[in-house]
């Protein structure tokens, strides 16, 4: 594929957490517009970015679900979402310790590598013309690559979804997170993301909520992009910006070269298969005869960045 198929992958972190209507909608659309302006073809937002993560028992109210569908319909009809893939994912493993009580509000999908038809509400049917969509543990296959989703807590589990996905050919992993700040927790996130892509090979896009939830937690953002065990882009950990977009230009062939090992191939040959949802869209751009030296130099995935860790004293302050 070479440099002609290099592409930008942009994602962002939002600040306001409990605002199910106009506020979050405006921030989501703004982030998509910025990502597209920078040439991104895949955009990943934080967990529960439409209603906000900290709704607590409001998640059990019908109005929260209804208004979230209404916001999604507005996003789908917006010009900003044309020509870009936007990720809103689901989860199989819930966080239910410490400050998290997700099992109070949600039920995880427990059917590994299985999917079923989900019938859409009429407000979405009117926008997309679809009656139903696939729903479950599957991956997305585009014209040029394959990407899968693991969310927040799943990165921290021993059998993270990215392991079996990567062995089945998934090259890009997205993580929409709602991870609150703890002293030195960022170091753990960075090491887990680096290890996931170093041993397995792949591109990892991590987006996190950023800001206070109106209760007692602060979500510390720090969106990241990693390639084959290297952090190639990092966002801020403590910011007052409403929208923050982090992008990187990477060559998907770097992932395929990294995976060209016989031991990895033997394990991949026996891995169980995921259902692939085919999308007639290419994340890569350009043609072979259009690639210049400047294009090669613009690949941020060719180098790594020094991860910014605040000192304990700065974090406490």
BALOBA-1460 file (C-alpha; in Angstrom, 3 decimals):
// residues 317
<rec num="1" residu="x" x="0.000" y="0.000" z="0.000"/>
<rec num="2" residu="x" x="2.904" y="2.361" z="0.687"/>
<rec num="3" residu="x" x="2.622" y="6.022" z="1.465"/>
<rec num="4" residu="x" x="-0.188" y="6.435" z="-1.041"/>
<rec num="5" residu="x" x="-2.450" y="4.783" z="1.467"/>
<rec num="6" residu="x" x="-1.405" y="6.753" z="4.481"/>
<rec num="7" residu="x" x="-4.307" y="8.355" z="6.295"/>
<rec num="8" residu="x" x="-5.100" y="10.588" z="9.208"/>
<rec num="9" residu="x" x="-7.002" y="9.236" z="12.175"/>
<rec num="10" residu="x" x="-8.441" y="11.990" z="14.387"/>
<rec num="11" residu="x" x="-10.201" y="11.789" z="17.668"/>
<rec num="12" residu="x" x="-11.089" y="14.074" z="20.522"/>
<rec num="13" residu="x" x="-12.144" y="14.430" z="24.117"/>
<rec num="14" residu="x" x="-15.143" y="16.427" z="25.300"/>
<rec num="15" residu="x" x="-15.554" y="18.465" z="28.444"/>
<rec num="16" residu="x" x="-19.205" y="18.852" z="29.430"/>
<rec num="17" residu="x" x="-20.546" y="15.501" z="30.577"/>
<rec num="18" residu="x" x="-24.200" y="15.918" z="31.545"/>
<rec num="19" residu="x" x="-25.777" y="17.746" z="28.634"/>
<rec num="20" residu="x" x="-27.814" y="15.449" z="26.446"/>
<rec num="21" residu="x" x="-28.990" y="17.955" z="23.867"/>
<rec num="22" residu="x" x="-27.560" y="21.064" z="22.265"/>
<rec num="23" residu="x" x="-24.266" y="21.394" z="24.159"/>
<rec num="24" residu="x" x="-22.832" y="17.958" z="23.447"/>
<rec num="25" residu="x" x="-24.244" y="18.001" z="19.923"/>
<rec num="26" residu="x" x="-22.374" y="21.218" z="19.137"/>
<rec num="27" residu="x" x="-19.129" y="19.870" z="20.561"/>
<rec num="28" residu="x" x="-19.426" y="16.580" z="18.680"/>
<rec num="29" residu="x" x="-20.055" y="18.336" z="15.377"/>
<rec num="30" residu="x" x="-17.216" y="20.794" z="16.038"/>
<rec num="31" residu="x" x="-14.794" y="17.934" z="16.673"/>
<rec num="32" residu="x" x="-15.835" y="16.168" z="13.470"/>
<rec num="33" residu="x" x="-15.380" y="19.366" z="11.464"/>
<rec num="34" residu="x" x="-11.872" y="19.901" z="12.895"/>
<rec num="35" residu="x" x="-10.919" y="16.286" z="12.227"/>
<rec num="36" residu="x" x="-12.069" y="16.523" z="8.611"/>
<rec num="37" residu="x" x="-10.254" y="19.824" z="8.143"/>
<rec num="38" residu="x" x="-7.038" y="18.039" z="9.145"/>
<rec num="39" residu="x" x="-7.720" y="15.260" z="6.644"/>
<rec num="40" residu="x" x="-8.970" y="12.611" z="9.061"/>
<rec num="41" residu="x" x="-11.112" y="9.760" z="7.767"/>
<rec num="42" residu="x" x="-11.775" y="8.038" z="11.113"/>
<rec num="43" residu="x" x="-12.922" y="9.979" z="14.161"/>
<rec num="44" residu="x" x="-13.262" y="8.503" z="17.665"/>
<rec num="45" residu="x" x="-15.002" y="10.279" z="20.541"/>
<rec num="46" residu="x" x="-15.152" y="9.478" z="24.256"/>
<rec num="47" residu="x" x="-17.526" y="7.032" z="25.894"/>
<rec num="48" residu="x" x="-21.206" y="8.031" z="26.051"/>
<rec num="49" residu="x" x="-20.421" y="11.316" z="24.374"/>
<rec num="50" residu="x" x="-24.027" y="12.058" z="23.432"/>
<rec num="51" residu="x" x="-25.712" y="11.949" z="26.878"/>
<rec num="52" residu="x" x="-22.497" y="12.320" z="28.897"/>
<rec num="53" residu="x" x="-20.942" y="9.700" z="31.122"/>
<rec num="54" residu="x" x="-22.110" y="10.937" z="34.535"/>
<rec num="55" residu="x" x="-25.894" y="10.760" z="34.116"/>
<rec num="56" residu="x" x="-26.148" y="8.115" z="36.871"/>
<rec num="57" residu="x" x="-29.799" y="7.085" z="37.451"/>
<rec num="58" residu="x" x="-30.903" y="9.326" z="34.587"/>
<rec num="59" residu="x" x="-29.674" y="6.511" z="32.340"/>
<rec num="60" residu="x" x="-32.714" y="4.571" z="33.556"/>
<rec num="61" residu="x" x="-35.124" y="7.237" z="32.308"/>
<rec num="62" residu="x" x="-36.772" y="6.920" z="28.917"/>
<rec num="63" residu="x" x="-36.184" y="10.599" z="28.124"/>
<rec num="64" residu="x" x="-32.392" y="10.120" z="28.266"/>
<rec num="65" residu="x" x="-32.613" y="7.376" z="25.639"/>
<rec num="66" residu="x" x="-35.088" y="9.318" z="23.496"/>
<rec num="67" residu="x" x="-33.068" y="12.528" z="23.465"/>
<rec num="68" residu="x" x="-29.887" y="10.561" z="22.686"/>
<rec num="69" residu="x" x="-31.560" y="9.097" z="19.593"/>
<rec num="70" residu="x" x="-32.684" y="12.610" z="18.625"/>
<rec num="71" residu="x" x="-29.123" y="13.915" z="18.886"/>
<rec num="72" residu="x" x="-27.804" y="10.963" z="16.862"/>
<rec num="73" residu="x" x="-30.362" y="11.727" z="14.134"/>
<rec num="74" residu="x" x="-29.094" y="15.325" z="13.973"/>
<rec num="75" residu="x" x="-25.504" y="14.093" z="13.738"/>
<rec num="76" residu="x" x="-26.389" y="11.706" z="10.903"/>
<rec num="77" residu="x" x="-28.135" y="14.448" z="8.915"/>
<rec num="78" residu="x" x="-25.291" y="16.932" z="9.364"/>
<rec num="79" residu="x" x="-22.909" y="17.806" z="6.539"/>
<rec num="80" residu="x" x="-20.006" y="17.309" z="8.957"/>
<rec num="81" residu="x" x="-20.480" y="13.532" z="8.985"/>
<rec num="82" residu="x" x="-20.175" y="13.129" z="5.218"/>
<rec num="83" residu="x" x="-16.930" y="11.502" z="4.076"/>
<rec num="84" residu="x" x="-15.747" y="10.351" z="7.504"/>
<rec num="85" residu="x" x="-16.309" y="7.340" z="9.765"/>
<rec num="86" residu="x" x="-17.438" y="8.289" z="13.277"/>
<rec num="87" residu="x" x="-17.134" y="5.727" z="16.062"/>
<rec num="88" residu="x" x="-19.750" y="5.184" z="18.757"/>
<rec num="89" residu="x" x="-19.121" y="1.765" z="20.331"/>
<rec num="90" residu="x" x="-20.482" y="-0.817" z="22.778"/>
<rec num="91" residu="x" x="-18.902" y="-2.796" z="25.572"/>
<rec num="92" residu="x" x="-18.691" y="-6.372" z="26.816"/>
<rec num="93" residu="x" x="-16.929" y="-5.833" z="30.146"/>
<rec num="94" residu="x" x="-18.282" y="-3.310" z="32.654"/>
<rec num="95" residu="x" x="-16.446" y="-1.358" z="35.328"/>
<rec num="96" residu="x" x="-18.164" y="-2.085" z="38.605"/>
<rec num="97" residu="x" x="-15.673" y="-1.257" z="41.337"/>
<rec num="98" residu="x" x="-14.208" y="1.862" z="42.917"/>
<rec num="99" residu="x" x="-16.129" y="4.862" z="41.606"/>
<rec num="100" residu="x" x="-17.885" y="2.839" z="38.908"/>
<rec num="101" residu="x" x="-21.324" y="1.206" z="39.151"/>
<rec num="102" residu="x" x="-22.021" y="0.550" z="35.490"/>
<rec num="103" residu="x" x="-23.987" y="-2.643" z="36.083"/>
<rec num="104" residu="x" x="-26.612" y="-0.504" z="37.823"/>
<rec num="105" residu="x" x="-27.446" y="1.164" z="34.511"/>
<rec num="106" residu="x" x="-26.248" y="-1.136" z="31.727"/>
<rec num="107" residu="x" x="-26.192" y="-4.786" z="30.713"/>
<rec num="108" residu="x" x="-23.050" y="-5.954" z="28.866"/>
<rec num="109" residu="x" x="-23.168" y="-7.882" z="25.607"/>
<rec num="110" residu="x" x="-22.005" y="-11.391" z="26.602"/>
<rec num="111" residu="x" x="-22.213" y="-13.279" z="23.294"/>
<rec num="112" residu="x" x="-18.627" y="-13.460" z="22.110"/>
<rec num="113" residu="x" x="-18.157" y="-13.038" z="18.364"/>
<rec num="114" residu="x" x="-21.934" y="-13.124" z="17.839"/>
<rec num="115" residu="x" x="-24.331" y="-10.517" z="16.488"/>
<rec num="116" residu="x" x="-28.011" y="-10.059" z="15.766"/>
<rec num="117" residu="x" x="-30.366" y="-7.620" z="14.076"/>
<rec num="118" residu="x" x="-31.246" y="-4.477" z="16.015"/>
<rec num="119" residu="x" x="-34.398" y="-2.707" z="14.872"/>
<rec num="120" residu="x" x="-33.937" y="1.039" z="14.752"/>
<rec num="121" residu="x" x="-36.388" y="3.615" z="16.137"/>
<rec num="122" residu="x" x="-38.399" y="5.409" z="13.484"/>
<rec num="123" residu="x" x="-36.518" y="8.668" z="14.011"/>
<rec num="124" residu="x" x="-33.341" y="6.964" z="12.727"/>
<rec num="125" residu="x" x="-35.164" y="4.969" z="10.037"/>
<rec num="126" residu="x" x="-36.362" y="8.261" z="8.567"/>
<rec num="127" residu="x" x="-32.768" y="9.499" z="8.300"/>
<rec num="128" residu="x" x="-30.910" y="6.420" z="7.047"/>
<rec num="129" residu="x" x="-33.636" y="4.455" z="5.303"/>
<rec num="130" residu="x" x="-32.597" y="1.385" z="7.303"/>
<rec num="131" residu="x" x="-35.026" y="-0.727" z="9.299"/>
<rec num="132" residu="x" x="-32.380" y="-2.682" z="11.188"/>
<rec num="133" residu="x" x="-28.616" y="-2.819" z="11.678"/>
<rec num="134" residu="x" x="-26.135" y="-5.468" z="12.905"/>
<rec num="135" residu="x" x="-25.592" y="-5.333" z="16.667"/>
<rec num="136" residu="x" x="-23.097" y="-7.339" z="18.709"/>
<rec num="137" residu="x" x="-19.468" y="-8.431" z="18.895"/>
<rec num="138" residu="x" x="-18.240" y="-7.789" z="15.354"/>
<rec num="139" residu="x" x="-15.658" y="-5.710" z="13.476"/>
<rec num="140" residu="x" x="-15.810" y="-3.188" z="10.629"/>
<rec num="141" residu="x" x="-14.209" y="-4.061" z="7.292"/>
<rec num="142" residu="x" x="-13.566" y="-1.104" z="4.984"/>
<rec num="143" residu="x" x="-12.202" y="-1.223" z="1.427"/>
<rec num="144" residu="x" x="-8.630" y="-1.059" z="2.681"/>
<rec num="145" residu="x" x="-8.397" y="-2.179" z="6.320"/>
<rec num="146" residu="x" x="-10.335" y="-3.510" z="9.306"/>
<rec num="147" residu="x" x="-11.003" y="-1.907" z="12.681"/>
<rec num="148" residu="x" x="-12.544" y="-3.040" z="15.942"/>
<rec num="149" residu="x" x="-13.706" y="-1.479" z="19.174"/>
<rec num="150" residu="x" x="-12.815" y="-1.994" z="22.808"/>
<rec num="151" residu="x" x="-14.076" y="0.448" z="25.396"/>
<rec num="152" residu="x" x="-12.525" y="1.863" z="28.555"/>
<rec num="153" residu="x" x="-12.435" y="-0.972" z="31.099"/>
<rec num="154" residu="x" x="-11.789" y="-3.586" z="28.411"/>
<rec num="155" residu="x" x="-8.254" y="-2.242" z="27.957"/>
<rec num="156" residu="x" x="-7.561" y="-3.035" z="31.616"/>
<rec num="157" residu="x" x="-8.887" y="-6.617" z="31.545"/>
<rec num="158" residu="x" x="-6.548" y="-9.644" z="31.174"/>
<rec num="159" residu="x" x="-8.290" y="-10.920" z="28.018"/>
<rec num="160" residu="x" x="-8.761" y="-7.588" z="26.248"/>
<rec num="161" residu="x" x="-10.772" y="-7.738" z="22.995"/>
<rec num="162" residu="x" x="-7.888" y="-6.304" z="20.955"/>
<rec num="163" residu="x" x="-5.935" y="-9.572" z="21.368"/>
<rec num="164" residu="x" x="-8.316" y="-11.853" z="19.467"/>
<rec num="165" residu="x" x="-9.345" y="-9.051" z="17.115"/>
<rec num="166" residu="x" x="-5.713" y="-8.466" z="16.162"/>
<rec num="167" residu="x" x="-5.119" y="-12.165" z="15.534"/>
<rec num="168" residu="x" x="-8.141" y="-12.123" z="13.207"/>
<rec num="169" residu="x" x="-6.681" y="-9.317" z="11.105"/>
<rec num="170" residu="x" x="-8.034" y="-6.173" z="12.771"/>
<rec num="171" residu="x" x="-5.413" y="-3.458" z="12.222"/>
<rec num="172" residu="x" x="-6.967" y="-0.453" z="13.984"/>
<rec num="173" residu="x" x="-8.360" y="-0.473" z="17.526"/>
<rec num="174" residu="x" x="-10.553" y="2.309" z="18.868"/>
<rec num="175" residu="x" x="-11.194" y="2.980" z="22.548"/>
<rec num="176" residu="x" x="-13.894" y="5.416" z="23.643"/>
<rec num="177" residu="x" x="-13.239" y="5.882" z="27.328"/>
<rec num="178" residu="x" x="-14.772" y="7.491" z="30.407"/>
<rec num="179" residu="x" x="-11.764" y="7.127" z="32.702"/>
<rec num="180" residu="x" x="-11.577" y="9.406" z="35.742"/>
<rec num="181" residu="x" x="-8.387" y="10.842" z="37.146"/>
<rec num="182" residu="x" x="-6.388" y="8.974" z="39.756"/>
<rec num="183" residu="x" x="-2.868" y="9.772" z="40.835"/>
<rec num="184" residu="x" x="-0.429" y="8.209" z="38.306"/>
<rec num="185" residu="x" x="-3.259" y="6.445" z="36.429"/>
<rec num="186" residu="x" x="-2.133" y="7.945" z="33.126"/>
<rec num="187" residu="x" x="1.085" y="5.927" z="33.323"/>
<rec num="188" residu="x" x="-0.957" y="2.714" z="33.510"/>
<rec num="189" residu="x" x="-3.050" y="3.699" z="30.472"/>
<rec num="190" residu="x" x="0.001" y="4.548" z="28.391"/>
<rec num="191" residu="x" x="1.797" y="1.300" z="29.233"/>
<rec num="192" residu="x" x="-1.288" y="-0.808" z="28.442"/>
<rec num="193" residu="x" x="-1.790" y="0.893" z="25.079"/>
<rec num="194" residu="x" x="1.882" y="0.595" z="24.159"/>
<rec num="195" residu="x" x="2.006" y="-3.067" z="25.165"/>
<rec num="196" residu="x" x="-1.167" y="-3.855" z="23.230"/>
<rec num="197" residu="x" x="0.272" y="-2.571" z="19.959"/>
<rec num="198" residu="x" x="3.916" y="-3.562" z="20.516"/>
<rec num="199" residu="x" x="3.281" y="-7.302" z="20.841"/>
<rec num="200" residu="x" x="0.265" y="-7.497" z="18.558"/>
<rec num="201" residu="x" x="1.014" y="-4.754" z="16.040"/>
<rec num="202" residu="x" x="-1.622" y="-2.191" z="15.188"/>
<rec num="203" residu="x" x="-2.880" y="1.365" z="15.466"/>
<rec num="204" residu="x" x="-4.620" y="2.299" z="18.716"/>
<rec num="205" residu="x" x="-6.886" y="5.354" z="18.999"/>
<rec num="206" residu="x" x="-7.738" y="6.325" z="22.567"/>
<rec num="207" residu="x" x="-10.271" y="9.046" z="23.405"/>
<rec num="208" residu="x" x="-11.320" y="9.985" z="26.936"/>
<rec num="209" residu="x" x="-13.795" y="12.293" z="28.594"/>
<rec num="210" residu="x" x="-12.274" y="15.466" z="30.023"/>
<rec num="211" residu="x" x="-13.801" y="17.621" z="32.739"/>
<rec num="212" residu="x" x="-15.922" y="17.384" z="35.889"/>
<rec num="213" residu="x" x="-19.124" y="15.337" z="35.912"/>
<rec num="214" residu="x" x="-21.092" y="17.651" z="38.203"/>
<rec num="215" residu="x" x="-20.652" y="15.243" z="41.106"/>
<rec num="216" residu="x" x="-17.258" y="14.282" z="42.516"/>
<rec num="217" residu="x" x="-15.133" y="12.957" z="39.633"/>
<rec num="218" residu="x" x="-12.751" y="14.582" z="37.167"/>
<rec num="219" residu="x" x="-12.044" y="12.896" z="33.841"/>
<rec num="220" residu="x" x="-8.535" y="13.708" z="32.712"/>
<rec num="221" residu="x" x="-8.641" y="13.349" z="28.951"/>
<rec num="222" residu="x" x="-5.203" y="12.759" z="27.410"/>
<rec num="223" residu="x" x="-6.301" y="11.338" z="24.076"/>
<rec num="224" residu="x" x="-3.579" y="9.276" z="22.376"/>
<rec num="225" residu="x" x="-2.631" y="7.551" z="19.141"/>
<rec num="226" residu="x" x="-0.198" y="4.626" z="19.237"/>
<rec num="227" residu="x" x="1.428" y="2.653" z="16.425"/>
<rec num="228" residu="x" x="3.262" y="-0.631" z="17.014"/>
<rec num="229" residu="x" x="4.125" y="0.161" z="20.639"/>
<rec num="230" residu="x" x="4.980" y="3.843" z="20.080"/>
<rec num="231" residu="x" x="2.903" y="6.848" z="21.148"/>
<rec num="232" residu="x" x="2.806" y="9.124" z="18.104"/>
<rec num="233" residu="x" x="0.327" y="11.756" z="19.338"/>
<rec num="234" residu="x" x="-0.914" y="12.862" z="22.759"/>
<rec num="235" residu="x" x="-3.528" y="15.344" z="23.927"/>
<rec num="236" residu="x" x="-3.624" y="17.360" z="27.122"/>
<rec num="237" residu="x" x="-4.466" y="15.802" z="30.481"/>
<rec num="238" residu="x" x="-5.830" y="18.905" z="32.187"/>
<rec num="239" residu="x" x="-7.467" y="21.405" z="29.850"/>
<rec num="240" residu="x" x="-10.305" y="23.926" z="29.880"/>
<rec num="241" residu="x" x="-10.905" y="23.679" z="26.128"/>
<rec num="242" residu="x" x="-14.393" y="22.549" z="25.143"/>
<rec num="243" residu="x" x="-13.095" y="20.511" z="22.201"/>
<rec num="244" residu="x" x="-9.682" y="18.970" z="21.673"/>
<rec num="245" residu="x" x="-8.724" y="17.043" z="18.537"/>
<rec num="246" residu="x" x="-5.596" y="14.922" z="18.209"/>
<rec num="247" residu="x" x="-4.600" y="13.603" z="14.766"/>
<rec num="248" residu="x" x="-1.773" y="11.577" z="13.245"/>
<rec num="249" residu="x" x="-0.816" y="10.519" z="9.734"/>
<rec num="250" residu="x" x="0.232" y="6.878" z="9.634"/>
<rec num="251" residu="x" x="1.084" y="4.200" z="7.075"/>
<rec num="252" residu="x" x="-1.002" y="1.051" z="7.477"/>
<rec num="253" residu="x" x="1.821" y="-0.945" z="5.863"/>
<rec num="254" residu="x" x="3.875" y="-0.382" z="9.016"/>
<rec num="255" residu="x" x="1.370" y="-2.537" z="10.887"/>
<rec num="256" residu="x" x="1.529" y="-5.318" z="8.304"/>
<rec num="257" residu="x" x="5.314" y="-5.315" z="8.328"/>
<rec num="258" residu="x" x="5.325" y="-5.434" z="12.137"/>
<rec num="259" residu="x" x="3.071" y="-8.496" z="12.063"/>
<rec num="260" residu="x" x="5.200" y="-10.461" z="9.601"/>
<rec num="261" residu="x" x="6.378" y="-12.986" z="12.186"/>
<rec num="262" residu="x" x="5.875" y="-16.743" z="11.953"/>
<rec num="263" residu="x" x="4.844" y="-17.168" z="15.612"/>
<rec num="264" residu="x" x="2.150" y="-14.518" z="15.271"/>
<rec num="265" residu="x" x="0.961" y="-16.022" z="11.977"/>
<rec num="266" residu="x" x="0.616" y="-19.487" z="13.515"/>
<rec num="267" residu="x" x="-1.579" y="-18.141" z="16.312"/>
<rec num="268" residu="x" x="-3.601" y="-16.079" z="13.831"/>
<rec num="269" residu="x" x="-4.225" y="-19.149" z="11.670"/>
<rec num="270" residu="x" x="-6.047" y="-20.863" z="14.545"/>
<rec num="271" residu="x" x="-7.868" y="-17.788" z="15.890"/>
<rec num="272" residu="x" x="-11.656" y="-17.739" z="15.902"/>
<rec num="273" residu="x" x="-13.240" y="-15.441" z="13.362"/>
<rec num="274" residu="x" x="-15.225" y="-12.264" z="13.944"/>
<rec num="275" residu="x" x="-18.197" y="-11.342" z="11.804"/>
<rec num="276" residu="x" x="-17.157" y="-8.530" z="9.481"/>
<rec num="277" residu="x" x="-19.542" y="-5.702" z="8.690"/>
<rec num="278" residu="x" x="-18.497" y="-4.473" z="5.257"/>
<rec num="279" residu="x" x="-18.458" y="-0.734" z="4.598"/>
<rec num="280" residu="x" x="-17.943" y="0.665" z="1.093"/>
<rec num="281" residu="x" x="-15.575" y="3.381" z="2.314"/>
<rec num="282" residu="x" x="-11.801" y="3.740" z="2.284"/>
<rec num="283" residu="x" x="-9.913" y="5.193" z="5.227"/>
<rec num="284" residu="x" x="-6.808" y="5.685" z="3.095"/>
<rec num="285" residu="x" x="-6.348" y="8.250" z="0.384"/>
<rec num="286" residu="x" x="-4.123" y="9.046" z="-2.572"/>
<rec num="287" residu="x" x="-2.647" y="7.103" z="-5.465"/>
<rec num="288" residu="x" x="0.760" y="5.539" z="-5.925"/>
<rec num="289" residu="x" x="1.822" y="8.000" z="-8.606"/>
<rec num="290" residu="x" x="0.857" y="10.999" z="-6.461"/>
<rec num="291" residu="x" x="3.181" y="10.260" z="-3.545"/>
<rec num="292" residu="x" x="5.944" y="12.794" z="-2.989"/>
<rec num="293" residu="x" x="8.828" y="13.090" z="-0.573"/>
<rec num="294" residu="x" x="6.800" y="15.649" z="1.361"/>
<rec num="295" residu="x" x="4.057" y="13.055" z="1.840"/>
<rec num="296" residu="x" x="6.591" y="10.669" z="3.281"/>
<rec num="297" residu="x" x="7.944" y="13.267" z="5.677"/>
<rec num="298" residu="x" x="4.419" y="14.123" z="6.869"/>
<rec num="299" residu="x" x="3.891" y="10.650" z="8.324"/>
<rec num="300" residu="x" x="3.743" y="11.288" z="12.051"/>
<rec num="301" residu="x" x="3.535" y="7.551" z="12.587"/>
<rec num="302" residu="x" x="7.190" y="7.223" z="11.575"/>
<rec num="303" residu="x" x="8.338" y="8.747" z="14.873"/>
<rec num="304" residu="x" x="7.255" y="8.736" z="18.478"/>
<rec num="305" residu="x" x="6.625" y="11.533" z="20.962"/>
<rec num="306" residu="x" x="7.845" y="11.808" z="24.529"/>
<rec num="307" residu="x" x="4.748" y="11.167" z="26.616"/>
<rec num="308" residu="x" x="4.007" y="14.060" z="28.930"/>
<rec num="309" residu="x" x="3.535" y="12.909" z="32.536"/>
<rec num="310" residu="x" x="2.759" y="15.505" z="35.178"/>
<rec num="311" residu="x" x="4.596" y="15.152" z="38.450"/>
<rec num="312" residu="x" x="2.554" y="13.906" z="41.439"/>
<rec num="313" residu="x" x="2.690" y="17.413" z="42.873"/>
<rec num="314" residu="x" x="1.236" y="18.874" z="39.653"/>
<rec num="315" residu="x" x="-1.528" y="16.252" z="39.574"/>
<rec num="316" residu="x" x="-2.515" y="16.961" z="43.164"/>
<rec num="317" residu="x" x="-2.574" y="20.699" z="42.509"/>
